[in-house]
Amino acid sequence: MCGAELKPLPEGVRRVAACLQGAGHPHAPVLLDGAARTAQQAADALGVALGQIAKSIVFRRLADDAAVLVIAAGDRRVDEAKVAALVGPLGRADAAFVKARTGFAIGGVSPVAHAVAPVVLIDRTLLRFDEIWAAAGHPHGVFRLAPQDLERLTGAPLADVAQEAG
């Protein structure tokens, strides 16, 4: 084996892979050589535009302590006031909250295969692209999809939740 061992996929990536396979999604997760904790790192590693990275931003809804997952284009900032207008007042989601609710660490939160089903909104600006990439349950894991696949896989609505591009 030339000294290299085959390593099993991280648990989060296996969960995402099983979810995608079960949904009939044609693209399995891939592990990048370097970390893709930020949208810019992922875009650089994949050789795609920053906006093609579907970043996952998690908030805590104050009314019921539910996780609110906003999937946004990597080149846009999520407008917390717009999200709150749709789902109710929001608070900060710290790393422990994100891990407990999604089952994923910050930097690897997938749009699918969560520990507890979150409230999900998809940033409408992702529709600018034919192909996007999302986190696959680990800071090195990503998977390819179309924005319409994201709607189908999550059952989430498209929403105007990004700040205007400046």
OpenMM code with the backbone's topology and positions (N, CA, C; nanometers):
from openmm import Vec3, app, unit

residues = "MET CYS GLY ALA GLU LEU LYS PRO LEU PRO GLU GLY VAL ARG ARG VAL ALA ALA CYS LEU GLN GLY ALA GLY HIS PRO HIS ALA PRO VAL LEU LEU ASP GLY ALA ALA ARG THR ALA GLN GLN ALA ALA ASP ALA LEU GLY VAL ALA LEU GLY GLN ILE ALA LYS SER ILE VAL PHE ARG ARG LEU ALA ASP ASP ALA ALA VAL LEU VAL ILE ALA ALA GLY ASP ARG ARG VAL ASP GLU ALA LYS VAL ALA ALA LEU VAL GLY PRO LEU GLY ARG ALA ASP ALA ALA PHE VAL LYS ALA ARG THR GLY PHE ALA ILE GLY GLY VAL SER PRO VAL ALA HIS ALA VAL ALA PRO VAL VAL LEU ILE ASP ARG THR LEU LEU ARG PHE ASP GLU ILE TRP ALA ALA ALA GLY HIS PRO HIS GLY VAL PHE ARG LEU ALA PRO GLN ASP LEU GLU ARG LEU THR GLY ALA PRO LEU ALA ASP VAL ALA GLN GLU ALA GLY".split()
positions = [
    Vec3(0.0817, -0.1200, 0.0000),
    Vec3(0.0000, 0.0000, 0.0000),
    Vec3(0.0853, 0.1254, 0.0000),
    Vec3(0.2126, 0.1130, -0.0222),
    Vec3(0.3030, 0.2278, -0.0276),
    Vec3(0.3065, 0.3055, 0.1032),
    Vec3(0.2738, 0.2407, 0.2132),
    Vec3(0.2789, 0.3061, 0.3425),
    Vec3(0.1561, 0.3890, 0.3769),
    Vec3(0.0668, 0.4069, 0.2835),
    Vec3(-0.0526, 0.4878, 0.3107),
    Vec3(-0.1669, 0.3971, 0.3531),
    Vec3(-0.2342, 0.4368, 0.4584),
    Vec3(-0.3493, 0.3592, 0.5053),
    Vec3(-0.4778, 0.4208, 0.4530),
    Vec3(-0.5742, 0.3366, 0.4281),
    Vec3(-0.7066, 0.3867, 0.3940),
    Vec3(-0.7771, 0.4205, 0.5241),
    Vec3(-0.8219, 0.5445, 0.5363),
    Vec3(-0.8893, 0.5876, 0.6574),
    Vec3(-1.0397, 0.5895, 0.6317),
    Vec3(-1.1181, 0.5443, 0.7288),
    Vec3(-1.2629, 0.5529, 0.7112),
    Vec3(-1.3065, 0.6996, 0.7116),
    Vec3(-1.4167, 0.7271, 0.6456),
    Vec3(-1.4707, 0.8624, 0.6447),
    Vec3(-1.5120, 0.9031, 0.7866),
    Vec3(-1.4959, 1.0295, 0.8210),
    Vec3(-1.5440, 1.0761, 0.9507),
    Vec3(-1.6943, 1.0492, 0.9651),
    Vec3(-1.7387, 1.0320, 1.0893),
    Vec3(-1.8780, 0.9948, 1.1164),
    Vec3(-1.9773, 1.0916, 1.0529),
    Vec3(-1.9535, 1.2239, 1.0645),
    Vec3(-2.0450, 1.3219, 1.0054),
    Vec3(-2.0559, 1.3077, 0.8553),
    Vec3(-1.9442, 1.2816, 0.7888),
    Vec3(-1.9443, 1.2645, 0.6432),
    Vec3(-2.0203, 1.1373, 0.6055),
    Vec3(-2.0056, 1.0324, 0.6863),
    Vec3(-2.0813, 0.9085, 0.6598),
    Vec3(-2.2312, 0.9335, 0.6711),
    Vec3(-2.2733, 1.0116, 0.7720),
    Vec3(-2.4155, 1.0451, 0.7871),
    Vec3(-2.4674, 1.1216, 0.6658),
    Vec3(-2.3901, 1.2200, 0.6217),
    Vec3(-2.4300, 1.2997, 0.5054),
    Vec3(-2.4345, 1.2113, 0.3813),
    Vec3(-2.3345, 1.1265, 0.3623),
    Vec3(-2.3317, 1.0369, 0.2459),
    Vec3(-2.4542, 0.9461, 0.2438),
    Vec3(-2.4895, 0.8907, 0.3594),
    Vec3(-2.6067, 0.8028, 0.3667),
    Vec3(-2.7342, 0.8790, 0.3344),
    Vec3(-2.7464, 1.0009, 0.3839),
    Vec3(-2.8636, 1.0841, 0.3561),
    Vec3(-2.8729, 1.1149, 0.2066),
    Vec3(-2.7619, 1.1542, 0.1472),
    Vec3(-2.7612, 1.1867, 0.0041),
    Vec3(-2.7942, 1.0644, -0.0800),
    Vec3(-2.7345, 0.9514, -0.0445),
    Vec3(-2.7608, 0.8280, -0.1183),
    Vec3(-2.9082, 0.7894, -0.1061),
    Vec3(-2.9626, 0.7992, 0.0146),
    Vec3(-3.1026, 0.7658, 0.0369),
    Vec3(-3.1979, 0.8547, -0.0407),
    Vec3(-3.1556, 0.9781, -0.0672),
    Vec3(-3.2380, 1.0727, -0.1430),
    Vec3(-3.2142, 1.0618, -0.2934),
    Vec3(-3.1251, 0.9713, -0.3333),
    Vec3(-3.0958, 0.9546, -0.4755),
    Vec3(-3.0106, 1.0659, -0.5333),
    Vec3(-2.9359, 1.1360, -0.4482),
    Vec3(-2.8486, 1.2441, -0.4963),
    Vec3(-2.7283, 1.1823, -0.5677),
    Vec3(-2.6934, 1.2320, -0.6870),
    Vec3(-2.5886, 1.1676, -0.7658),
    Vec3(-2.4450, 1.1950, -0.7225),
    Vec3(-2.4235, 1.2892, -0.6316),
    Vec3(-2.2865, 1.3269, -0.5960),
    Vec3(-2.2574, 1.2954, -0.4497),
    Vec3(-2.1621, 1.2069, -0.4271),
    Vec3(-2.1205, 1.1706, -0.2915),
    Vec3(-2.0272, 1.2783, -0.2366),
    Vec3(-2.0168, 1.2884, -0.1044),
    Vec3(-1.9211, 1.3827, -0.0455),
    Vec3(-1.7773, 1.3471, -0.0838),
    Vec3(-1.6950, 1.4493, -0.0895),
    Vec3(-1.5517, 1.4312, -0.1112),
    Vec3(-1.4778, 1.5010, 0.0021),
    Vec3(-1.3605, 1.4492, 0.0360),
    Vec3(-1.2763, 1.5117, 0.1373),
    Vec3(-1.1652, 1.5889, 0.0680),
    Vec3(-1.1527, 1.7153, 0.1026),
    Vec3(-1.0470, 1.7988, 0.0471),
    Vec3(-0.9191, 1.7768, 0.1265),
    Vec3(-0.8062, 1.8004, 0.0636),
    Vec3(-0.6779, 1.7851, 0.1320),
    Vec3(-0.6657, 1.8830, 0.2487),
    Vec3(-0.7100, 2.0055, 0.2263),
    Vec3(-0.7031, 2.1069, 0.3319),
    Vec3(-0.8406, 2.1353, 0.3884),
    Vec3(-0.8421, 2.2058, 0.4997),
    Vec3(-0.9695, 2.2401, 0.5631),
    Vec3(-1.0457, 2.3399, 0.4779),
    Vec3(-1.1769, 2.3303, 0.4853),
    Vec3(-1.2658, 2.4243, 0.4169),
    Vec3(-1.3626, 2.4802, 0.5207),
    Vec3(-1.3068, 2.5291, 0.6317),
    Vec3(-1.3893, 2.5825, 0.7413),
    Vec3(-1.4595, 2.7112, 0.7012),
    Vec3(-1.4007, 2.7851, 0.6070),
    Vec3(-1.4626, 2.9090, 0.5598),
    Vec3(-1.5021, 2.8923, 0.4141),
    Vec3(-1.5949, 2.9763, 0.3703),
    Vec3(-1.6369, 2.9726, 0.2301),
    Vec3(-1.5187, 3.0005, 0.1378),
    Vec3(-1.4318, 3.0937, 0.1781),
    Vec3(-1.3173, 3.1265, 0.0934),
    Vec3(-1.2216, 3.0075, 0.0806),
    Vec3(-1.1951, 2.9379, 0.1919),
    Vec3(-1.1079, 2.8196, 0.1854),
    Vec3(-1.1672, 2.7139, 0.0930),
    Vec3(-1.2973, 2.6926, 0.1024),
    Vec3(-1.3627, 2.5922, 0.0183),
    Vec3(-1.3565, 2.6329, -0.1286),
    Vec3(-1.3857, 2.7583, -0.1574),
    Vec3(-1.3823, 2.8062, -0.2963),
    Vec3(-1.2421, 2.7919, -0.3548),
    Vec3(-1.1413, 2.8292, -0.2772),
    Vec3(-1.0027, 2.8181, -0.3238),
    Vec3(-0.9656, 2.6727, -0.3519),
    Vec3(-1.0040, 2.5822, -0.2609),
    Vec3(-0.9697, 2.4406, -0.2761),
    Vec3(-1.0398, 2.3783, -0.3966),
    Vec3(-1.1613, 2.4232, -0.4245),
    Vec3(-1.2400, 2.3653, -0.5346),
    Vec3(-1.2198, 2.4386, -0.6668),
    Vec3(-1.1602, 2.5566, -0.6641),
    Vec3(-1.1419, 2.6347, -0.7858),
    Vec3(-1.2736, 2.6887, -0.8407),
    Vec3(-1.3628, 2.7303, -0.7502),
    Vec3(-1.4923, 2.7846, -0.7915),
    Vec3(-1.5083, 2.9257, -0.7341),
    Vec3(-1.6112, 2.9956, -0.7807),
    Vec3(-1.6412, 3.1293, -0.7298),
    Vec3(-1.6871, 3.1210, -0.5843),
    Vec3(-1.6551, 3.2227, -0.5068),
    Vec3(-1.6923, 3.2263, -0.3658),
    Vec3(-1.8434, 3.2084, -0.3469),
    Vec3(-1.9231, 3.2673, -0.4338),
    Vec3(-2.0686, 3.2567, -0.4233),
    Vec3(-2.1216, 3.1158, -0.4433),
    Vec3(-2.0423, 3.0282, -0.5032),
    Vec3(-2.0845, 2.8900, -0.5261),
    Vec3(-2.0742, 2.8031, -0.4009),
    Vec3(-2.0190, 2.8579, -0.2958),
    Vec3(-2.0119, 2.7843, -0.1704),
    Vec3(-2.1385, 2.8146, -0.0908),
    Vec3(-2.2147, 2.7103, -0.0622),
    Vec3(-2.3369, 2.7239, 0.0167),
    Vec3(-2.2978, 2.7113, 0.1633),
    Vec3(-2.2777, 2.8270, 0.2283),
    Vec3(-2.2330, 2.8239, 0.3679),
    Vec3(-2.3534, 2.8078, 0.4603),
    Vec3(-2.3294, 2.7405, 0.5703),
    Vec3(-2.4338, 2.7137, 0.6692),
    Vec3(-2.4118, 2.8025, 0.7908),
    Vec3(-2.5097, 2.8887, 0.8192),
    Vec3(-2.5041, 2.9775, 0.9344),
    Vec3(-2.6164, 2.9342, 1.0292),
    Vec3(-2.5815, 2.9081, 1.1550),
    Vec3(-2.6800, 2.8608, 1.2521),
    Vec3(-2.7074, 2.9690, 1.3559),
    Vec3(-2.8362, 2.9932, 1.3796),
    Vec3(-2.8827, 3.0841, 1.4847),
    Vec3(-2.9636, 3.0032, 1.5850),
    Vec3(-2.9899, 3.0641, 1.7003),
    Vec3(-3.0749, 3.0036, 1.8038),
    Vec3(-3.2031, 3.0871, 1.8106),
    Vec3(-3.3186, 3.0229, 1.7843),
    Vec3(-3.4452, 3.0955, 1.7950),
    Vec3(-3.4811, 3.1069, 1.9430),
    Vec3(-3.5050, 3.2285, 1.9885),
    Vec3(-3.5258, 3.2540, 2.1300),
    Vec3(-3.6564, 3.1947, 2.1834),
    Vec3(-3.7612, 3.1931, 2.1022),
    Vec3(-3.8926, 3.1476, 2.1492),
    Vec3(-3.8921, 3.0028, 2.1957),
    Vec3(-3.8179, 2.9162, 2.1252),
    Vec3(-3.8223, 2.7727, 2.1565),
    Vec3(-3.6855, 2.7053, 2.1580),
    Vec3(-3.5784, 2.7832, 2.1485),
    Vec3(-3.4419, 2.7316, 2.1501),
    Vec3(-3.4113, 2.6402, 2.0308),
    Vec3(-3.4880, 2.6554, 1.9229),
    Vec3(-3.4644, 2.5749, 1.8020),
    Vec3(-3.3447, 2.6299, 1.7249),
    Vec3(-3.2769, 2.5404, 1.6559),
    Vec3(-3.1707, 2.5826, 1.5651),
    Vec3(-3.2353, 2.6332, 1.4364),
    Vec3(-3.1851, 2.7451, 1.3872),
    Vec3(-3.2295, 2.8011, 1.2595),
    Vec3(-3.1068, 2.7999, 1.1687),
    Vec3(-3.1148, 2.7204, 1.0623),
    Vec3(-3.0045, 2.7066, 0.9673),
    Vec3(-3.0344, 2.7901, 0.8443),
    Vec3(-2.9458, 2.8836, 0.8146),
    Vec3(-2.9566, 2.9629, 0.6934),
    Vec3(-2.8453, 2.9173, 0.6004),
    Vec3(-2.8835, 2.8749, 0.4809),
    Vec3(-2.7857, 2.8318, 0.3812),
    Vec3(-2.7723, 2.9463, 0.2821),
    Vec3(-2.6548, 3.0079, 0.2817),
    Vec3(-2.6346, 3.1309, 0.2058),
    Vec3(-2.5170, 3.1196, 0.1108),
    Vec3(-2.5205, 3.2010, 0.0063),
    Vec3(-2.4094, 3.2080, -0.0879),
    Vec3(-2.2860, 3.2608, -0.0157),
    Vec3(-2.1713, 3.2024, -0.0456),
    Vec3(-2.0473, 3.2364, 0.0227),
    Vec3(-2.0029, 3.3798, 0.0072),
    Vec3(-2.0516, 3.4481, -0.0955),
    Vec3(-2.0123, 3.5870, -0.1175),
    Vec3(-2.1126, 3.6865, -0.0605),
    Vec3(-2.2074, 3.6388, 0.0190),
    Vec3(-2.3085, 3.7260, 0.0792),
    Vec3(-2.3074, 3.7105, 0.2311),
    Vec3(-2.3459, 3.8166, 0.2997),
    Vec3(-2.3621, 3.8130, 0.4445),
    Vec3(-2.5092, 3.7914, 0.4746),
    Vec3(-2.5371, 3.7078, 0.5722),
    Vec3(-2.6746, 3.6854, 0.6140),
    Vec3(-2.7210, 3.8068, 0.6938),
    Vec3(-2.8412, 3.8551, 0.6620),
    Vec3(-2.9015, 3.9677, 0.7320),
    Vec3(-2.9878, 3.9110, 0.8439),
    Vec3(-2.9368, 3.9183, 0.9660),
    Vec3(-3.0056, 3.8577, 1.0806),
    Vec3(-3.1460, 3.9148, 1.0994),
    Vec3(-3.1641, 4.0435, 1.0705),
    Vec3(-3.2968, 4.1049, 1.0852),
    Vec3(-3.3963, 4.0438, 0.9860),
    Vec3(-3.3518, 4.0148, 0.8643),
    Vec3(-3.4399, 3.9511, 0.7656),
    Vec3(-3.4776, 3.8102, 0.8094),
    Vec3(-3.3815, 3.7375, 0.8656),
    Vec3(-3.4094, 3.6017, 0.9142),
    Vec3(-3.5084, 3.6083, 1.0297),
    Vec3(-3.4843, 3.6991, 1.1237),
    Vec3(-3.5724, 3.7130, 1.2402),
    Vec3(-3.7142, 3.7514, 1.1987),
    Vec3(-3.7275, 3.8324, 1.0944),
    Vec3(-3.8606, 3.8710, 1.0465),
    Vec3(-3.9386, 3.7494, 0.9967),
    Vec3(-3.8677, 3.6468, 0.9512),
    Vec3(-3.9326, 3.5260, 0.8993),
    Vec3(-3.9576, 3.4201, 1.0061),
    Vec3(-3.8673, 3.4089, 1.1044),
    Vec3(-3.8770, 3.2970, 1.2008),
    Vec3(-3.8914, 3.3388, 1.3466),
    Vec3(-3.8779, 3.4672, 1.3757),
    Vec3(-3.8867, 3.5143, 1.5133),
    Vec3(-3.7513, 3.5573, 1.5662),
    Vec3(-3.7506, 3.6197, 1.6848),
    Vec3(-3.6259, 3.6717, 1.7424),
    Vec3(-3.5173, 3.5637, 1.7555),
    Vec3(-3.3938, 3.6065, 1.7274),
    Vec3(-3.2807, 3.5140, 1.7251),
    Vec3(-3.1757, 3.5505, 1.8278),
    Vec3(-3.1021, 3.4496, 1.8692),
    Vec3(-2.9873, 3.4682, 1.9553),
    Vec3(-2.8661, 3.4004, 1.8945),
    Vec3(-2.7538, 3.4169, 1.9612),
    Vec3(-2.6279, 3.3585, 1.9146),
    Vec3(-2.6280, 3.2084, 1.9399),
    Vec3(-2.5776, 3.1354, 1.8435),
    Vec3(-2.5616, 2.9901, 1.8579),
    Vec3(-2.4128, 2.9627, 1.8771),
    Vec3(-2.3733, 2.9233, 1.9976),
    Vec3(-2.2319, 2.8955, 2.0216),
    Vec3(-2.1967, 2.7555, 1.9694),
    Vec3(-2.0696, 2.7230, 1.9761),
    Vec3(-2.0213, 2.5963, 1.9198),
    Vec3(-2.0896, 2.4752, 1.9825),
    Vec3(-2.1136, 2.4796, 2.1124),
    Vec3(-2.1782, 2.3662, 2.1798),
    Vec3(-2.3225, 2.3496, 2.1330),
    Vec3(-2.3942, 2.4605, 2.1167),
    Vec3(-2.5323, 2.4564, 2.0679),
    Vec3(-2.5357, 2.3986, 1.9258),
    Vec3(-2.4474, 2.4484, 1.8393),
    Vec3(-2.4427, 2.4019, 1.6998),
    Vec3(-2.4156, 2.2517, 1.6952),
    Vec3(-2.3182, 2.2056, 1.7712),
    Vec3(-2.2832, 2.0628, 1.7728),
    Vec3(-2.3992, 1.9781, 1.8259),
    Vec3(-2.4632, 2.0243, 1.9340),
    Vec3(-2.5729, 1.9471, 1.9936),
    Vec3(-2.6937, 1.9389, 1.9013),
    Vec3(-2.7261, 2.0490, 1.8336),
    Vec3(-2.8467, 2.0514, 1.7513),
    Vec3(-2.8260, 1.9903, 1.6125),
    Vec3(-2.7096, 2.0161, 1.5529),
    Vec3(-2.6881, 1.9679, 1.4154),
    Vec3(-2.6133, 1.8357, 1.4111),
    Vec3(-2.5299, 1.8109, 1.5128),
    Vec3(-2.4435, 1.6940, 1.5101),
    Vec3(-2.3121, 1.7217, 1.4391),
    Vec3(-2.2916, 1.8462, 1.3974),
    Vec3(-2.1713, 1.8844, 1.3241),
    Vec3(-2.1013, 1.9994, 1.3959),
    Vec3(-1.9691, 2.0042, 1.3820),
    Vec3(-1.8925, 2.1163, 1.4357),
    Vec3(-1.9027, 2.2348, 1.3402),
    Vec3(-1.8906, 2.3551, 1.3962),
    Vec3(-1.8857, 2.4746, 1.3121),
    Vec3(-1.7722, 2.4572, 1.2121),
    Vec3(-1.7980, 2.4942, 1.0884),
    Vec3(-1.6998, 2.4758, 0.9818),
    Vec3(-1.7269, 2.3517, 0.9000),
    Vec3(-1.8212, 2.2689, 0.9444),
    Vec3(-1.8559, 2.1475, 0.8708),
    Vec3(-2.0052, 2.1191, 0.8716),
    Vec3(-2.0872, 2.2203, 0.9067),
    Vec3(-2.2322, 2.1994, 0.9172),
    Vec3(-2.2925, 2.1785, 0.7790),
    Vec3(-2.3457, 2.0605, 0.7597),
    Vec3(-2.4095, 2.0239, 0.6334),
    Vec3(-2.5526, 2.0761, 0.6309),
    Vec3(-2.6083, 2.0957, 0.5112),
    Vec3(-2.7500, 2.1324, 0.5034),
    Vec3(-2.8438, 2.0142, 0.5293),
    Vec3(-2.7897, 1.8924, 0.5368),
    Vec3(-2.8712, 1.7712, 0.5558),
    Vec3(-2.8124, 1.6844, 0.6666),
    Vec3(-2.8912, 1.5850, 0.7122),
    Vec3(-2.8468, 1.4821, 0.8088),
    Vec3(-2.8185, 1.5377, 0.9478),
    Vec3(-2.9057, 1.6255, 0.9956),
    Vec3(-2.8879, 1.6860, 1.1276),
    Vec3(-2.9317, 1.5937, 1.2399),
    Vec3(-2.8735, 1.6153, 1.3569),
    Vec3(-2.9112, 1.5395, 1.4764),
    Vec3(-3.0561, 1.5699, 1.5141),
    Vec3(-3.0944, 1.6982, 1.5091),
    Vec3(-3.2300, 1.7450, 1.5359),
    Vec3(-3.2682, 1.8346, 1.4187),
    Vec3(-3.3826, 1.8090, 1.3576),
    Vec3(-3.4225, 1.8870, 1.2400),
    Vec3(-3.4322, 2.0359, 1.2735),
    Vec3(-3.3543, 2.1196, 1.2050),
    Vec3(-3.3609, 2.2634, 1.2297),
    Vec3(-3.4677, 2.3297, 1.1422),
    Vec3(-3.4969, 2.4546, 1.1724),
    Vec3(-3.5709, 2.5403, 1.0807),
    Vec3(-3.4685, 2.5802, 0.9747),
    Vec3(-3.5014, 2.5645, 0.8467),
    Vec3(-3.4039, 2.5921, 0.7412),
    Vec3(-3.4591, 2.6962, 0.6443),
    Vec3(-3.3731, 2.7910, 0.6071),
    Vec3(-3.4028, 2.8885, 0.5029),
    Vec3(-3.2882, 2.8868, 0.4029),
    Vec3(-3.3210, 2.8989, 0.2746),
    Vec3(-3.2193, 2.9002, 0.1692),
    Vec3(-3.2152, 3.0394, 0.1072),
    Vec3(-3.0979, 3.0987, 0.1096),
    Vec3(-3.0756, 3.2303, 0.0499),
    Vec3(-3.1016, 3.2242, -0.1009),
    Vec3(-3.1926, 3.3086, -0.1454),
    Vec3(-3.2337, 3.3120, -0.2866),
    Vec3(-3.1174, 3.3408, -0.3824),
    Vec3(-3.0113, 3.4080, -0.3356),
    Vec3(-2.9020, 3.4442, -0.4260),
    Vec3(-2.8215, 3.3226, -0.4725),
    Vec3(-2.8414, 3.2074, -0.4098),
    Vec3(-2.7741, 3.0855, -0.4575),
    Vec3(-2.8223, 3.0449, -0.5967),
    Vec3(-2.9412, 3.0904, -0.6351),
    Vec3(-2.9975, 3.0546, -0.7661),
    Vec3(-2.9202, 3.1146, -0.8831),
    Vec3(-2.8242, 3.2023, -0.8553),
    Vec3(-2.7411, 3.2589, -0.9628),
    Vec3(-2.6530, 3.1532, -1.0279),
    Vec3(-2.6346, 3.0408, -0.9596),
    Vec3(-2.5376, 2.9411, -1.0039),
    Vec3(-2.6055, 2.8119, -1.0476),
    Vec3(-2.5442, 2.7453, -1.1446),
    Vec3(-2.5920, 2.6132, -1.1862),
    Vec3(-2.5421, 2.5059, -1.0909),
    Vec3(-2.4234, 2.5281, -1.0355),
    Vec3(-2.3610, 2.4298, -0.9473),
    Vec3(-2.3101, 2.5001, -0.8226),
    Vec3(-2.3382, 2.4389, -0.7065),
    Vec3(-2.2888, 2.4913, -0.5796),
    Vec3(-2.2270, 2.3760, -0.5009),
    Vec3(-2.1573, 2.4105, -0.3941),
    Vec3(-2.0929, 2.3124, -0.3067),
    Vec3(-2.1312, 2.3417, -0.1634),
    Vec3(-2.1618, 2.2385, -0.0868),
    Vec3(-2.2007, 2.2544, 0.0532),
    Vec3(-2.1132, 2.1674, 0.1422),
    Vec3(-2.1064, 2.2036, 0.2687),
    Vec3(-2.0307, 2.1249, 0.3669),
    Vec3(-2.0952, 1.9875, 0.3827),
    Vec3(-2.0108, 1.8895, 0.4085),
    Vec3(-2.0578, 1.7509, 0.4186),
    Vec3(-2.0279, 1.6903, 0.5553),
    Vec3(-2.0477, 1.7699, 0.6619),
    Vec3(-2.0375, 1.7136, 0.7956),
    Vec3(-1.8994, 1.7120, 0.8578),
    Vec3(-1.8030, 1.7772, 0.7952),
    Vec3(-1.6655, 1.7796, 0.8450),
    Vec3(-1.5955, 1.8986, 0.7789),
    Vec3(-1.4992, 1.9647, 0.8478),
    Vec3(-1.4315, 2.0794, 0.7875),
    Vec3(-1.3584, 2.0501, 0.6564),
    Vec3(-1.3316, 1.9253, 0.6258),
    Vec3(-1.2677, 1.8899, 0.4984),
    Vec3(-1.3677, 1.8344, 0.3972),
    Vec3(-1.4916, 1.8127, 0.4376),
    Vec3(-1.5896, 1.7460, 0.3519),
    Vec3(-1.6830, 1.8420, 0.2820),
    Vec3(-1.7064, 1.8166, 0.1519),
    Vec3(-1.7996, 1.8957, 0.0714),
    Vec3(-1.8732, 1.8032, -0.0246),
    Vec3(-1.9873, 1.8509, -0.0758),
    Vec3(-2.0542, 1.7792, -0.1835),
    Vec3(-2.1128, 1.8782, -0.2828),
    Vec3(-2.1243, 1.8312, -0.4064),
    Vec3(-2.1708, 1.9129, -0.5185),
    Vec3(-2.3206, 1.8954, -0.5373),
    Vec3(-2.3868, 2.0039, -0.5745),
    Vec3(-2.5298, 1.9986, -0.6018),
    Vec3(-2.5722, 2.1234, -0.6773),
    Vec3(-2.6948, 2.1236, -0.7239),
    Vec3(-2.7567, 2.2419, -0.7833),
    Vec3(-2.8414, 2.3082, -0.6755),
    Vec3(-2.8650, 2.4391, -0.6854),
    Vec3(-2.9497, 2.5042, -0.5852),
    Vec3(-3.0872, 2.4366, -0.5713),
    Vec3(-3.1409, 2.3885, -0.6817),
    Vec3(-3.2703, 2.3198, -0.6769),
    Vec3(-3.2608, 2.1895, -0.5976),
    Vec3(-3.1444, 2.1245, -0.5999),
    Vec3(-3.1233, 2.0044, -0.5189),
    Vec3(-3.1316, 2.0389, -0.3706),
    Vec3(-3.0785, 2.1557, -0.3357),
    Vec3(-3.0815, 2.1993, -0.1971),
    Vec3(-3.2256, 2.2140, -0.1488),
    Vec3(-3.3096, 2.2700, -0.2324),
    Vec3(-3.4517, 2.2819, -0.1981),
    Vec3(-3.5138, 2.1436, -0.1786),
    Vec3(-3.4841, 2.0528, -0.2700),
    Vec3(-3.5416, 1.9180, -0.2646),
    Vec3(-3.4909, 1.8404, -0.1429),
    Vec3(-3.3623, 1.8485, -0.1162),
    Vec3(-3.3024, 1.7715, -0.0068),
    Vec3(-3.3445, 1.8215, 0.1313),
    Vec3(-3.3659, 1.9528, 0.1443),
    Vec3(-3.3977, 2.0089, 0.2751),
    Vec3(-3.5465, 2.0351, 0.2949),
    Vec3(-3.6207, 2.0493, 0.1849),
    Vec3(-3.7613, 2.0883, 0.1954),
    Vec3(-3.7778, 2.2316, 0.2403),
    Vec3(-3.6706, 2.3097, 0.2357),
    Vec3(-3.6727, 2.4462, 0.2855),
    Vec3(-3.7128, 2.5451, 0.1766),
    Vec3(-3.7724, 2.6558, 0.2185),
    Vec3(-3.8101, 2.7591, 0.1224),
    Vec3(-3.6930, 2.8482, 0.0845),
    Vec3(-3.7028, 2.9070, -0.0338),
    Vec3(-3.6111, 3.0121, -0.0731),
    Vec3(-3.6555, 3.1389, -0.0025),
    Vec3(-3.5609, 3.2205, 0.0409),
    Vec3(-3.5955, 3.3432, 0.1124),
    Vec3(-3.4935, 3.4516, 0.0816),
    Vec3(-3.5368, 3.5734, 0.0988),
    Vec3(-3.4495, 3.6888, 0.0839),
    Vec3(-3.3868, 3.7158, 0.2195),
    Vec3(-3.2724, 3.6544, 0.2462),
    Vec3(-3.2094, 3.6662, 0.3786),
    Vec3(-3.0661, 3.7185, 0.3742),
    Vec3(-3.0220, 3.7614, 0.2564),
    Vec3(-2.8859, 3.8149, 0.2436),
    Vec3(-2.8876, 3.9668, 0.2383),
    Vec3(-2.7806, 4.0272, 0.2861),
    Vec3(-2.7647, 4.1726, 0.2718),
    Vec3(-2.7416, 4.2028, 0.1259),
    Vec3(-2.7753, 4.3211, 0.0867),
    Vec3(-2.7495, 4.3633, -0.0511),
    Vec3(-2.6000, 4.3614, -0.0768),
    Vec3(-2.5613, 4.3124, -0.1948),
    Vec3(-2.4194, 4.3092, -0.2302),
    Vec3(-2.3682, 4.4520, -0.2400),
    Vec3(-2.2532, 4.4768, -0.1797),
    Vec3(-2.2005, 4.6137, -0.1787),
    Vec3(-2.0819, 4.6212, -0.2608),
] * unit.nanometer
topology = app.Topology()
chain = topology.addChain("A")
for resn in residues:
    res = topology.addResidue(resn, chain)
    for name in ("N", "CA", "C"):
        topology.addAtom(name, app.Element.getBySymbol(name[0]), res)
